[in-house]
Amino acid sequence: MNQDRVSLAVEGDIEDRISVLPRNVIDCILELLSVKEAAKTCTLSKSWRYVWSELPKMVLDYEFCDELIDESESKFREVVDGIMLLHMGKIVKFDINVRVEDLASYTAIDRWVLYVTRNSVKKLHLRIFNIDDRTYTLPPCVFHCSTLTQLKLARCSFKPPGSFRGFPNLVTLRLASVTFSERCVIKAPRLANLTLNCCDGMQYLNIASPVLKSLYVCYPHSYIALNCFMNCKNLRDLGLVFSKVFANPKHDHRSTLVKLLGSLPALEVLLLDSLFIELLCADVVLSTGPPFMLNCLRKLSLSVDFGKLGHISCVLQLIKCSPNLNELEIRVKGTDDNVEAFVKCLKTPGCLQLPLNKLEYVSFYGFASPNCVEVFAMLFIFQAPSLLRIFIEQPIGTKSSKELSGLPRASPKAELVIS
């Protein structure tokens, strides 16, 4: 009905307020539609016949592709070939999210990627799924596309040709379940944002980017040398979430992590899972405190086993070396078995002298160790004069949650939220 109304409008039966809009506004409206719906606008009038085919962004989402593939993969390839044939002008963004079975579809995807890379594509997003777990190998044209500013890949094999010289204009690189099978040096002088999620063969990867500002490495399936990021002096956000540390006799993971944190003077956001907290728990570190300061750190997000006193000591040390900390998030693991020792640990003179003047937000997530969470929360309630909000995720009706609400607070503005 809405499309009929638009059709009447452009034919002049009622006031046409759409066709008179600036072209960039019309493009923005059409980009909110699926490719299928955008193409239907060609029937509105002669002036609309080719508008959809000139859109600079081509998004073939999973729903669109899957609907065609359910009919047949050959139909899917035929339709997308038609879209490519009818398209006019540059393609700034090409995004395809598809599940394929036929190897002929890989050949077709190669053809489409070649087309967009020859049309000065800037944002390339490829998510290629296969029921037989066959990995789509990136065609060489991707590595020779100098206009790329954003590259997002999932379920792909990354094998640069020998002539690969890097991505001169790439700003954002996000790789999920991507496989590296040989040594790969990626030179990206403008790369600012890098995310590596569940990738294989990362021991072969070396990324050279002097202006990197955001780095997240999540659940790698192989060893990654963090020391290749030592020279990223502009790094603002760092997130490390590993399921395990892979053995490598040439590298000391603990000292590498300490050196990495010490080499990032501009770091503002730090996310560490319990595995890295365990690495920092070495006696040599806790006896003297971390050999670095995080003076610019504003947000600290940690996964902590409250059943291990070493983890608690490590958290306190990290807070101590972050004098400008504004927000603290803790995802709680472990049990309440050591609650008495936990309380004793928090009463040490070092805990009572933590720099909490800038701390405004504290959050605890997870239902583990409710008693330890209560004790830890008290530390911030009593000592954080700027505290605005403390959030605790606990089961409804937990007794400790009711006791916290009546405690005196260092900050008159502090709000206690329990959910």
Stockholm file with secondary structure:
# STOCKHOLM 1.0

chainA/1-419         MNQDRVSLAVEGDIEDRISVLPRNVIDCILELLSVKEAAKTCTLSKSWRYVWSELPKMVLDYEFCDELIDESESKFREVVDGIMLLHMGKIVKFDINVRVEDLASYTAIDRWVLYVTRNSVKKLHLRIFNIDDRTYTLPPCVFHCSTLTQLKLARCSFKPPGSFRGFPNLVTLRLASVTFSERCVIKAPRLANLTLNCCDGMQYLNIASPVLKSLYVCYPHSYIALNCFMNCKNLRDLGLVFSKVFANPKHDHRSTLVKLLGSLPALEVLLLDSLFIELLCADVVLSTGPPFMLNCLRKLSLSVDFGKLGHISCVLQLIKCSPNLNELEIRVKGTDDNVEAFVKCLKTPGCLQLPLNKLEYVSFYGFASPNCVEVFAMLFIFQAPSLLRIFIEQPIGTKSSKELSGLPRASPKAELVIS
#=GR chainA/1-419 SS CHHHHHHHHHTTSSCCCSTTSCHHHHHHHHHTSCHHHHHHGGGSCGGGTTTGGGCSEEEECHHHHHHHHHHCHHHHHHHHHHHHHHCCSCCSEEEEEEEECCHHHHHHHHHHHHHHHTTTCCEEEEEEEETTCCCEECCHHHHTCTTCSEEEEESEECCCCTTCCCCTTCCEEEEESCBCCSCEEEECTTCCEEEEESCBCGGGEEEECTTCCEEEEESCSSCCCGGGGTTCTTCCEEEEECSCCCCCTTCCHHHHHHHHHHTCTTCCEEEECHHHHHHTTCHHHHTTCCSSCCTTCCEEEEEEETTCHHHHHHHHHHHHTCTTCCEEEEEEESCSTTHHHHHHHHTSTTGGGCCCTTCCEEEEESSSCHHHHHHHHHHHHHHCTTCCEEEECCCTTCHHHHHHTTSCCSCTTCEEEEC
#=GC SS_cons         CHHHHHHHHHTTSSCCCSTTSCHHHHHHHHHTSCHHHHHHGGGSCGGGTTTGGGCSEEEECHHHHHHHHHHCHHHHHHHHHHHHHHCCSCCSEEEEEEEECCHHHHHHHHHHHHHHHTTTCCEEEEEEEETTCCCEECCHHHHTCTTCSEEEEESEECCCCTTCCCCTTCCEEEEESCBCCSCEEEECTTCCEEEEESCBCGGGEEEECTTCCEEEEESCSSCCCGGGGTTCTTCCEEEEECSCCCCCTTCCHHHHHHHHHHTCTTCCEEEECHHHHHHTTCHHHHTTCCSSCCTTCCEEEEEEETTCHHHHHHHHHHHHTCTTCCEEEEEEESCSTTHHHHHHHHTSTTGGGCCCTTCCEEEEESSSCHHHHHHHHHHHHHHCTTCCEEEECCCTTCHHHHHHTTSCCSCTTCEEEEC
//
